[in-house]
Amino acid sequence: MDREKSNFIINAIEEDNHNHVYSDNRVHTRFPPEPNGYLHIGHAKASLLNYRIAKRYNGVFNLRFDDTNPEKEDLEYVDSIQKDLEWLGIKWDENIYFASSYFKKMIEYAKELIRKGVAYVDDQDSETIHRMRGNLKTPGTASPYRNRSIDENMNLFQDMIDGKVSEGAKVLRAKIDMSSSNMNLRDPVIYRVRHEIQPISGEEWYVYPMYDFAHPVEDAIEGITHSLCTLEFEDHRPIYNWYLEHLDEFKNEPPRQIEFAKLNLDQTIIGKRYLKKLVDEGIVDGWDDPRMVTICGLRRRGYTPKAIRDFCEEIGVAKANSTVNYGMLEHFVRNDLKLQASRMNVVLDPLKVTITNYPKDQTEWLDIETNQDVPEMGHHKMPFGREIYVERSDFMEVPPRKYFRLFPGNEVRLRGAYFIKCNEFVKDNTGNVVELKCTYDPETKCGSGFTGRKVKGTIHWVSIPEGKSVEVHMLKPLLKDNSGFTMDNLLEKINPDSLKVVHAVAEPEVLKAKPFEKVQFIRNGYFSVDPKYSSSGHPVFNLVVPLKSSWRPPKNKK
């Protein structure tokens, strides 16, 4: 794993180590996903950051599931999160941690707050509590139940724990400051009543902790030193600290929270609730749809873990939210694939070419280098004959200036084969060009030592008799544009052309590709075999990335 660049988080840890804030200058981080959906590219950044920080200091990294919300959580998500993190190359401490395993301890900590007179049971419903908290301009109003005795609060909270209180009838709140400028400190709810089976542990509970209480307590129980969170938790830091300051067990070496900006990519849908809506509405064919920026979707599309790691390292961490050009992610994918993908001729939009002076019944098997930049990948055979396909875009009846492909009277090289010259073209009764008639120069065979005249254009091609039909999924962003979206208008923003199915023609070698195998379709992009729709000898390809991008790295970067 690459070493994380210096940044404000590392500077803070260095400061703590200099001041010996934590015993033995230990560094202990964690990644705490809620198991209510699949991970996306933003989670990749967060998990890799925490993992790299721990490795930098020979520290410990925990994987912990924050399973405090039983209505939305499922074991399916626990399994998928582990699989995605392993694929990214992340290794956690030998144990996997769950918030639910701390529920008994958390209840005891809540009772400690009651005994200290800083927590109380409130009988108001959630709507009333919300209204009485006031707003940024108006202070809150104290609950009429705020000054209950410690004994009464203990008894009522025990009733909640024992299932004697109906859902929504009571909550346990912290007693802090109803006039605080930070809304999170206006007597936040600590526990609510939920008569639910905890879906991960299978235990039945009648009360569930709120995330703002569970989060810092879980960190403290595990001995986390640096709790790295995204910016939306910055305003929650005071309440996290308040809880730990009022619990005797955690007054020494409490976790230090440090916030960083989320990863935002342009024209991209990030956020589990949005992604889940696409799955539930059937807009995509599952969490692993290759148009999604879920980790499993990127994996199925053909992205590599190294490319994602390199991308996350390059963007680094920031203190302010910003949006990253998606082409930057594609750049790192392209960089990784160029030295591992075989290069094959595949024609996406076929136009027939007849080479009139080539023998009618002859088939020539040419020796083609599989990847010119990686000689170790060897060679493969590719058939050539009188009738071939070329891309329709490689011919123009009346070309513009500096068009070096096929047009009447022009000559090009067929990749790995011969020079051919376009002599005439044939149109159908609607005026569409349906065939080119060309001649070839047998002296110009690639690899034969020919050193004569030059041509400016080289195009790819496929033999018609031996060409194989393959299904290709051309993928574009799910969003039409960058205008923004909400849960209410998300479906209206979906790009109807995000998936286009193309029936292409490929050289025979392409049919050997296995699921997840990467192939560069010469001049068309990098493609990967879809594991869901492919079968033996019948690969279905997803476009991974085009060969070129509008994004360019800084000049001092390779």
HELIX and SHEET records of a PDB file:
HELIX    1   1 PHE A    8  HIS A   18  1                                  11    
HELIX    2   2 SER A   23  ASN A   25  5                                   3    
HELIX    3   3 ILE A   41  ARG A   56  1                                  16    
HELIX    4   4 LEU A   75  LEU A   88  1                                  14    
HELIX    5   5 ALA A   99  TYR A  102  5                                   4    
HELIX    6   6 PHE A  103  ARG A  115  1                                  13    
HELIX    7   7 SER A  126  MET A  132  1                                   7    
HELIX    8   8 ILE A  150  ILE A  161  1                                  12    
HELIX    9   9 MET A  183  LEU A  185  5                                   3    
HELIX   10  10 TYR A  211  GLU A  222  1                                  12    
HELIX   11  11 LEU A  231  HIS A  236  5                                   6    
HELIX   12  12 ARG A  237  GLU A  245  1                                   9    
HELIX   13  13 ASP A  248  PHE A  250  5                                   3    
HELIX   14  14 LYS A  272  ASP A  280  1                                   9    
HELIX   15  15 ILE A  295  ARG A  301  1                                   7    
HELIX   16  16 PRO A  305  ILE A  315  1                                  11    
HELIX   17  17 TYR A  326  LEU A  337  1                                  12    
HELIX   18  18 PRO A  375  MET A  377  5                                   3    
HELIX   19  19 ARG A  392  ASP A  394  5                                   3    
HELIX   20  20 PRO A  442  THR A  444  5                                   3    
HELIX   21  21 LEU A  490  LYS A  493  5                                   4    
HELIX   22  22 PRO A  508  LYS A  512  5                                   5    
SHEET    1   A 3 HIS A  28  PHE A  31  0                                        
SHEET    2   A 3 VAL A  60  PHE A  65  1                                        
SHEET    3   A 3 ILE A  96  PHE A  98  1                                        
SHEET    1   B 4 ALA A 119  ASP A 122  0                                        
SHEET    2   B 4 VAL A 171  ALA A 174 -1                                        
SHEET    3   B 4 VAL A 189  ILE A 197 -1                                        
SHEET    4   B 4 GLU A 204  PRO A 209 -1                                        
SHEET    1   C 2 HIS A 226  THR A 230  0                                        
SHEET    2   C 2 ARG A 256  PHE A 260  1                                        
SHEET    1   D 2 ASN A 264  LEU A 265  0                                        
SHEET    2   D 2 THR A 323  VAL A 324  1                                        
SHEET    1   E 7 SER A 342  MET A 344  0                                        
SHEET    2   E 7 LYS A 518  PHE A 521  1                                        
SHEET    3   E 7 GLY A 525  VAL A 529 -1                                        
SHEET    4   E 7 VAL A 540  VAL A 545 -1                                        
SHEET    5   E 7 LYS A 468  LEU A 475  1                                        
SHEET    6   E 7 LEU A 499  ALA A 506 -1                                        
SHEET    7   E 7 VAL A 346  VAL A 347 -1                                        
SHEET    1   F 7 THR A 458  ILE A 459  0                                        
SHEET    2   F 7 GLU A 411  LEU A 414  1                                        
SHEET    3   F 7 PHE A 419  LYS A 427 -1                                        
SHEET    4   F 7 VAL A 433  ASP A 441 -1                                        
SHEET    5   F 7 PRO A 350  ILE A 355  1                                        
SHEET    6   F 7 GLU A 387  GLU A 391 -1                                        
SHEET    7   F 7 VAL A 462  SER A 463 -1                                        
SHEET    1   G 2 GLU A 364  GLU A 369  0                                        
SHEET    2   G 2 HIS A 379  PHE A 384 -1                                        
END                                                                             
